[in-house]
Amino acid sequence: MQHGYLELKLAHELFKKAPDTLSEAEQARLGEVAGKQARLEQRILASTTAAQVVVPAPTIATRLDEIRQRYASPDDMAADLERNGLNADKLAEAVERDLRIEAVLDKVASAVPAVTEVDAEIYYRLHPEAFDRPEARRLRHILITFSNPIEKAIAAKTLEDLRSTGKNVESFSQAALRHSQCPTAMDGGKLGTVKRQQLFPELEPAAFELAVDEVSEVLESPMGLHILRCDEILPFGMMPFTEASPRIIEKLTEKRRREAQRDWIKEQA
């Protein structure tokens, strides 16, 4: 029973598929992972810590609801369970087992020392490259392509006329939708967050000189003629420690928790 549930769960986690829809290679991978996981879980449940854990019924009900939401209908869920040798009662038993394992690991992890601001600052000083933000901007553009000098002249005139409306983001978005020949037109011309060396060399200098809400002159790239609009200039350079600290503490806390759980499981062998 547990083996069937474990394969069902891992198939969704690893491949977002039901076990019986996996390819031969995916089936082999699933079997390997499920075998290792089953042995690991058995060691956890055999511990004295696990014997002290009781999972409340509402917690089990919540997890079962989460599982039901993966399926289009109750019939689809029932069919999937049946294919894996499960039914509603067996699923509830397996879920309770899963939650006991999670509770044991949470209890083990809760004993780790808290990460301090000093710990975080040491990490910050030792890993400066992780907090050096590259220069980046949020940009939009309008692209018009051409195949001959006449079309190029018409495109240049159209874009020049559109520049005057570009300071208003809504107007620029509407103009992109009407005129741009780039797929980004459907999203108001958004290029998203752009860093150095991600644009055509013909566009980059102008893009990174724009002020917020400023529109570039008409620019030419191998794709055609463009105008660019700067929506936002993102912070760049070294991230201040006060800004980085919460992220570092979260990262180090999770690392300590994983290490504590791994070491505890080894001791159960």
C-alpha positions, 0 to 999 in steps of 0.5 A: 500500500505504502509503496503504491502511494509513494510511487504515486506521490513521487511521479507527480513530484518528479514528472507531474504525471501519473505513474502509469503514464511514465516512459520506460526511462521515467519508470526506472528513475521512479523505481530508483527514487522510490526505493531509496525513499522507502528505506529512508522513511522506514528508518525515520519511523522506527526512531523513538522520536517518531513514536512520540509524534501524533498527527491531528486529524484536521492536518490530515484532512487538509493534506487530503484536500490538497491531493484532491485538488490535483484532479479534475474530478473525484472519478479521476482521483478514484481511478488513479488510486485504483491503478496504484492499489489504493482507495480512500482509506489506504490513502488516508493511512499513507498521508498520515504516515507522510505527515508523521515523517514531516513532523519528525524532521521538523522536530529534529530541525527545530533544535538547530541554533538560530542564525544570527546577524553576525553569521549573516554578515560573515557570509555576506563578506565572504560571498560578495559576488552573490550580492553584486547586482548588475545594471538592469532596466525594465524596458518596452519597445516598438519594432517595425520591420522593413524590406526596402528603403520606402518601407524603412522611411515609412517605419521611421516616420511612424516611430518618430510620431509615436515617440511623443506619446511614449512618456505615458506608459499606457499610451506606449502599450497601446501603440505597441499593440497597434504597431509593433511587429514583435511578439511582445506587442501582445504585452504592451511591448514589454522586454522585461528586465534587461541587463547589459549585453542582452540587447543588440549592440545597436540598441544597448547604449541608448537603452542604458542612457534613458531616464525613467519614462523616457523614450529613445530616438528611432534606432536600427538593429538587424531586426528593423527599427525600434523605439525603446521606453524605460519603465524602471531603473533597477538598483545595481551595484553591491546590495546593502547588508541590511537588504541582504540580511533577511535572505541570508538568514533564511538561506543559512537557516534552511541549510542548517535544518537540512544538515541537522536532518541528514545527520540525524537520519544517519544516526538512526542506521 
